[in-house]
Amino acid sequence: MTHAIQDVVVRDIEPVDTDAITEVLVAAMSDGLVARWMAPDADDRREHSPEYFSIFAEHAVRHGEVYATVDPFDGRPSGVALWFPLTHAIPPPVDYDRRLKEAAGPAFDRACQLDAMLEEEHPIVPHHYLAFLAVRPERQNLGIGSSLLARHHRRLDRAGIPAYLEANDPRNRALYLRHGYESRPPILLPDGPPVWPMWRPPST
């Protein structure tokens, strides 16, 4: 099923290719501010990022909803959005503690610290959670992120369901503000960047 939004085609991934999802997450996020805080060494990030992000790609396939935009030239996903419908209970990723320890390598302690700090601020009222919105660096600034957001926001607005996310840099925060999110006080990672919890009430 496809949905044309502002000349960008957003597609439910079917059949789901977790490797392709992981590739987009790694390309877009493995050198971001939070990733560099977790693993300051670039070689460590290159080695461990694919396994780290694959945990969440697989979890979204099992218990969430994954949307993608497909590059018209090479047919690969250029952007992905991983949503979790927290209007009901969802189990954690399978064997999460063991997989995180193996995937994070020397960044394990900080990965656990990040999880704990995000969990402390996470709302408990029913909502949909945008865990990741990622666009390949060479395809950014083309409206892909906005199209992926609009695709799911329309569904949430029709159902009267709010959305929640964490913005991991000021540029992303500005994008989400334009799409109706309200920024809450930042989560301050120890000796690291701020992460902004953001809440979007359904539009009427």
N, C-alpha and C positions, 0 to 999 in steps of 0.2 A: 504494500500500500504506500503510495507516495502523496505528498502534499506540497504543492508549489507555493512558496512564500517568498515574495520579493526576489523572484528569479533564482532562488536557491531551493533545490529539492531536498526535503527532509524525509528520510525513509526509516521505517521500523526495520531493524536488521533481521532478516529471515531468509535463509538460516543464519543463525548467529555465529560469527567468527570471532572468538575471544582473542585470538592472536592479533587480528586487525584492530580491535578496540585497544588492546594493550599498546600497539605500536603508536597510535595517535596520542594516548596518554603520556607515553615516554617522550615522544617528540615535543609535546607541548609543555610538559610539566617537570621534566627531570632536571632542568637547570633553573627552575624558579626560585624565588626567595626562600620559601619554606623547605624545598628540597635541598638547597645549599645550607640551610641551617641544620637540617637533619644529618646531612653527609657533606661536610665541607670539601672533602677530597673528590675531585672530578672523576678520577678513575673508579672510586668506590661507587659513585652515582651511576656511571656507565655500566658497571658490572651488576649492580643489584636492582636498578630501577625496573627492568622488565619483569622480574619475578615479583617485585613489590606491587606494581600496578596490576599484574595479572590476577592477584588475589581479589581485587575489587571488580575487575572486569568479569571474572567468573561468578562472583557473588551477584552482580547486577543481572547477569543472564539468568540466574536461578530464581532470584527473588525481587528483581526490580524491572525497570523498563529502560531500554537502550535505544536511542535515536542516533542517526548518523546522516551526514551529508557526504555525497560521493563525488570525488573529483571527476569532472567530465573528460579529462584527458587520459588518465591512467586507470580510472575505475576504482581506485582505492578510497576508503573513507578519509575525508579531509577534516571532519569534525565529529565529535561524539558528545552526547549528554547522557549521564547515568543517573537515573532517578530511582528513589526507593519510596513506595507508597506506605508511609508510616501512619496509616489509618487503621492498621492492624499489626499484630506482633510479627516481626521478622527475625529469624534466627541469625546469629553471627555467622561470618564466613566459616566454612568447614575447616576444622582443625586450625583455627586462626592463630593461636599463640605460637604453635610450632612453626607454622608457615611464615609468620611475621619474623620470628627469630632467624630463620634461614634466609628470608628474602632481604631483611634489612641489614644483615651483616653487622659491621661496626656501628651502624646507626640505630641499632635495636632499642637502646635506652631512650633515645630521643623520640623514636617512633612511638614507644609506649607513653612517653610524656605528652606527646602531641595528642594521641588518642584520649588520654585522661582529661586533658584540658578542654578538648572539643566536646567530649561527652558531658562534662560538668555544665556547659552552657546550652546543651541541646534541649529544645523545647520538648515537653512531654504531652502536649495537646496534639490531637490528630493533624497530620500535615503530610505533604510530600517533600522529600529531602533530595536536593540536587547535590549529590556527592562529588561529581566531577563534570565540568564543562571544559572541553579541550579542543583546540583547533591547531592543526599543524602550523608551525611558524610561517612557512611560505604562503599559507592561505589565510592568514589573519588580516583584519581590516577590510574584509569583503562582505561583511554582514552575516557571516555564517553563525557566529555565536548568537546574535540576535534572533536569527531564524530558528535556531534550535530552542531557544527560550520561548519564543512565541508559539511554537508547535505544542508545547506542553501547557503553557499558561492558559491557552484557550480552553483546554479540557478542564483545568482546575477551576477556571472562572465559571464555566457552565455548572460544575458540581458544587461550587461554593467552598472549595478546599484551599487553605493557605499553603504557602511554600516557604522553605527554609534552606539556607546555604551558608557557607563560610567563604568570604572573599579573601584571597591570599595575596593580593597586592592592590595598590591604589587604582591602577587602571581597570582591573576587574571590578572593583567596588564601584567605580563610576559607571560602568556598563550596567550593573545590576540596579543602581539607583535610577537609571533611565527607564528601567523596566518595572518600576513600581515597588522595589524593595526598600525597606526602611533599615538603616544601619544602626546597630546597637553598639555599645562601648566595646572597643577591641579587646580581644584576647592577646595578652602580651607574653609571647614565648620568651623564656629566659635567655637573655643575650641574643635575641633573635627578632624577626620582624613581627609586626602586629598582624592578627587575623581577625577580620570583622564578621561577627554573626549578623545575618541579614534575614529579615522576615518580610514576606509579601502577602498581605491580606488579599482575598479574592476580589477581583474587580466586578462591580455590579453594572 
